Amino acid sequence: MTATKQKWSAEVTEHSNAMDLEEHVFESDDAKKIAASLKRSAEHSHRRKAEPFQSAMSMLNFYINRAGKNLPAAREKILEDAKDELRAAFGRPKED
């Protein structure tokens, strides 16, 4: 597999046509900061095709799914917590 094919997900994350992300958004150790950043990005994007909440959650899920088995448990916990924070930021109920 070529390097280009292996890194397509990084390209999507950085240059998504869905919305512009703040740099290093998924590297934070604070779930609330990740959620706030995704919310800001989704609300200010003029290129997204869905509602802000759906676009933000989709980008977060995309990142988690692309990392797959390579995502350390601690990082996955932070990102999963960011989902709950994102729901709260948009006034959505927390999923059990």
N, C-alpha and C positions, 0 to 999 in steps of 0.2 A: 504494500500500500504506500502511496506517495505521501509526502509530508502535507501536501495541500489537502488531500482527502482526510487525513487524520485530524486536521485542525479546523474543519469547517464549522464546528460548534463554537469555537472561540471567535471566529469571524462573525457568526450570527449574533453572539452575545455583544460583541463590540459595535457591530454595524447593523443591528436589527432594523428592519423596515417598520417594525411595530412601534418602537419608541427609542429615544436616546437615553442611554443609561449614564449615570455619573461614574467616573473612573473608579475602579476597584471596589465597587459596591458590594460584591459578594465576598470580599476579603475581611470585612469587619467581624469582630467577635461579639458585636452587640446586635441582637435580633431586632431590637426596636429601631436602631439606626438603619439597618438594611431595609426594613419595612417603610420607614419614613422616606428614604431615598427613592425606593421603587414607586411610592405614592406620588412624590414630587415629579418624577420622570413621566409617569403615566398621565398625570393631570396636565402637564405642560406640553405633551407631545401632540403634534398636529398630524402625525403620520400613523397613529394607531388605528386599527380597524374595529376595535371593540370598545366597550366602556372601560374607564380607567382601572377599576378593580380587576376586571377580567384580564386586561393586558398585563398588569403588574403581577398577578398571580401566575399567569401563563409563563412569564419570563422567569420567575422564581422556580417554578416546576421544571421548566426547560433546563435550567442550570443544574438543578439537583439530579434530574434524570440523565443528563449527559455525563455527569461526573461518575455516576454508577458505583461500581464496586471500589473505585479509587478514592471515594470520598470517606475520609476518616470519620468515625462515629461522633466525635466531638463536633466536627464541622457540620455533619448532617443534623445533629441536634440543634445547633444554632440556626440553621436554615429552616428546619421544621418549625422551630419557635418563631421564626420570622413570618411564617404563614399565619400563625395566630395573631401576631402583632399587626400584620397587614389587614386581616379581617377586622380587628379592633379599630384600626385607623380609618377604615371605610364604614364603620358602624355595622359590620356584619356579625352574625352570631359565630361563636367559637365552635369548631367541630370537635366531636368527642372521639 
